[in-house]
Amino acid sequence: MGSFFIIRCFLLLSFFLFTGAFGNNLWTRTEMVEMAGYGEQKLSSVVITGSLLCDTSRPHLHSIPIPGATVAIKCHTGSKRRSKWIKAVTDELGEFEIDLPSQLHAIPHLENTCFIKPVYVPRPYRCYNTSTNIHKPIKLVSSTNGFRVYTSGKIRLQGHSSRS
């Protein structure tokens, strides 16, 4: 008798849900996503900035910005899966900006787990004596309303540029 009652309640509830007896509007995908706590809107943003410069061997010339170079950031997530490099290209002033993917936003102490590395420098800007093993840490410079900005500062490659 008890199982018959449960089945009957289930069928009755199903009927009301599918016929719209609890309201004429069924929830839209957007409403369902928001109720579940997920959203199409970004809840936070993490941006990493910096610049890539070539320090020349000539004393009268200052550092030369390196446009068109590729820099990458890597964050150790703590899981066994290897984290991927996220890349950006420098602009005409040698500056770059990387918008970190949202799955990395929750890593505690990003400044201790992420580092920046130059991975490609265009031929005319190649500095001699440069090390491809440069790993530059990042530093938090601003945090407001779910928007955090980190910087690697100026990454200086040593040597002589053919542009100088």
C-alpha positions as CSV (number, residue, x, y, z in Angstrom):
1,M,0.0,0.0,0.0
2,G,2.9,2.4,0.9
3,S,4.7,1.9,-2.4
4,F,1.4,2.5,-4.4
5,F,1.0,5.8,-2.5
6,I,4.6,6.9,-3.4
7,I,4.1,6.1,-7.1
8,R,0.8,7.9,-7.2
9,C,2.4,11.0,-5.6
10,F,5.3,10.9,-8.1
11,L,2.9,10.7,-11.1
12,L,0.8,13.5,-9.8
13,L,3.8,15.7,-9.2
14,S,5.2,14.9,-12.7
15,F,1.8,15.8,-14.2
16,F,1.8,19.2,-12.4
17,L,5.3,20.0,-13.5
18,F,4.9,19.1,-17.1
19,T,1.5,20.7,-17.6
20,G,2.6,24.0,-15.9
21,A,0.2,23.7,-13.1
22,F,2.7,25.5,-10.8
23,G,2.9,28.4,-13.2
24,N,2.7,29.1,-16.9
25,N,6.4,29.9,-17.2
26,L,9.0,27.3,-17.3
27,W,12.5,28.4,-16.3
28,T,14.8,29.5,-19.0
29,R,18.3,28.2,-19.3
30,T,19.7,31.5,-18.0
31,E,17.4,31.4,-14.9
32,M,18.4,27.7,-14.3
33,V,22.1,28.5,-14.6
34,E,21.8,31.5,-12.2
35,M,19.8,29.4,-9.6
36,A,22.4,26.7,-9.7
37,G,25.1,29.3,-8.9
38,Y,26.8,29.3,-12.2
39,G,26.6,32.1,-14.7
40,E,27.6,33.4,-18.0
41,Q,28.9,36.5,-16.4
42,K,32.4,36.5,-15.1
43,L,32.5,36.7,-11.3
44,S,36.2,37.6,-11.2
45,S,39.0,38.6,-13.5
46,V,42.7,38.1,-13.1
47,V,45.1,40.1,-15.4
48,I,48.8,39.8,-15.5
49,T,50.8,42.7,-17.1
50,G,54.5,43.4,-17.7
51,S,57.0,44.5,-20.3
52,L,59.9,42.9,-22.1
53,L,63.0,45.0,-22.7
54,C,66.5,44.5,-24.1
55,D,69.3,46.1,-22.0
56,T,72.0,47.1,-24.5
57,S,75.7,47.2,-23.9
58,R,75.9,50.8,-25.1
59,P,75.8,53.2,-22.2
60,H,74.1,56.1,-24.1
61,L,71.2,53.9,-25.0
62,H,68.5,52.9,-22.6
63,S,66.6,49.7,-22.6
64,I,64.8,48.9,-25.9
65,P,61.3,47.6,-25.9
66,I,60.8,44.3,-27.7
67,P,57.6,44.3,-29.8
68,G,56.2,41.1,-31.2
69,A,57.8,38.8,-28.6
70,T,55.9,36.0,-27.0
71,V,55.7,35.6,-23.2
72,A,53.9,32.9,-21.3
73,I,52.7,32.3,-17.8
74,K,52.5,29.0,-16.1
75,C,50.8,28.3,-12.8
76,H,51.3,25.2,-10.7
77,T,47.8,24.0,-9.8
78,G,48.8,21.3,-7.3
79,S,47.1,18.6,-9.3
80,K,48.9,15.8,-11.1
81,R,47.8,17.2,-14.4
82,R,50.3,19.5,-15.9
83,S,49.3,23.1,-16.2
84,K,49.4,24.7,-19.6
85,W,51.3,27.8,-20.7
86,I,49.1,30.8,-21.4
87,K,50.7,33.1,-24.0
88,A,50.6,36.7,-25.0
89,V,52.4,38.8,-27.6
90,T,54.1,42.1,-26.7
91,D,52.8,45.4,-28.3
92,E,55.0,48.1,-29.9
93,L,56.1,49.3,-26.4
94,G,57.1,45.7,-25.4
95,E,54.2,45.5,-23.0
96,F,51.9,42.5,-22.6
97,E,48.7,41.6,-20.8
98,I,47.4,38.1,-20.0
99,D,43.8,37.4,-18.9
100,L,44.1,34.3,-16.8
101,P,41.5,31.6,-17.5
102,S,38.8,31.4,-14.8
103,Q,39.8,27.9,-13.7
104,L,43.0,29.4,-12.3
105,H,41.4,32.3,-10.4
106,A,40.9,30.3,-7.2
107,I,44.6,29.2,-6.8
108,P,45.7,30.5,-3.5
109,H,48.8,32.7,-3.5
110,L,49.1,33.1,-7.3
111,E,52.3,35.1,-6.7
112,N,53.9,31.9,-5.3
113,T,52.6,29.5,-7.9
114,C,52.8,31.4,-11.2
115,F,55.7,32.7,-13.2
116,I,56.3,34.5,-16.5
117,K,58.8,33.4,-19.1
118,P,59.8,34.9,-22.5
119,V,59.4,32.1,-25.1
120,Y,60.1,33.9,-28.4
121,V,62.0,37.1,-29.3
122,P,61.8,38.3,-32.9
123,R,65.2,38.2,-34.8
124,P,66.0,41.9,-35.0
125,Y,65.5,42.3,-31.2
126,R,67.4,39.2,-30.1
127,C,69.7,40.2,-27.3
128,Y,73.0,38.3,-27.0
129,N,73.7,36.4,-23.8
130,T,70.0,35.9,-23.1
131,S,68.9,32.9,-21.1
132,T,65.7,31.1,-22.2
133,N,65.5,29.9,-18.6
134,I,64.3,33.3,-17.2
135,H,61.4,32.7,-14.8
136,K,60.0,36.0,-13.5
137,P,57.6,35.9,-10.5
138,I,54.4,38.0,-10.4
139,K,53.3,40.4,-7.8
140,L,49.8,41.6,-6.8
141,V,49.4,45.3,-7.5
142,S,45.6,45.8,-7.2
143,S,42.5,43.9,-6.0
144,T,39.0,45.4,-6.2
145,N,35.5,44.0,-6.7
146,G,36.7,40.6,-8.0
147,F,39.3,42.2,-10.4
148,R,42.9,41.4,-9.5
149,V,45.9,42.8,-11.4
150,Y,49.4,41.2,-11.1
151,T,52.6,42.3,-12.7
152,S,55.9,40.8,-13.6
153,G,57.4,44.2,-13.9
154,K,60.1,44.8,-16.5
155,I,61.7,41.6,-17.8
156,R,65.1,42.6,-19.0
157,L,67.1,40.6,-21.4
158,Q,70.8,41.4,-21.3
159,G,73.0,41.9,-24.2
160,H,73.2,43.8,-27.5
161,S,70.2,44.2,-29.9
162,S,70.7,44.6,-33.6
163,R,68.1,47.4,-33.4
164,S,70.4,49.6,-31.2
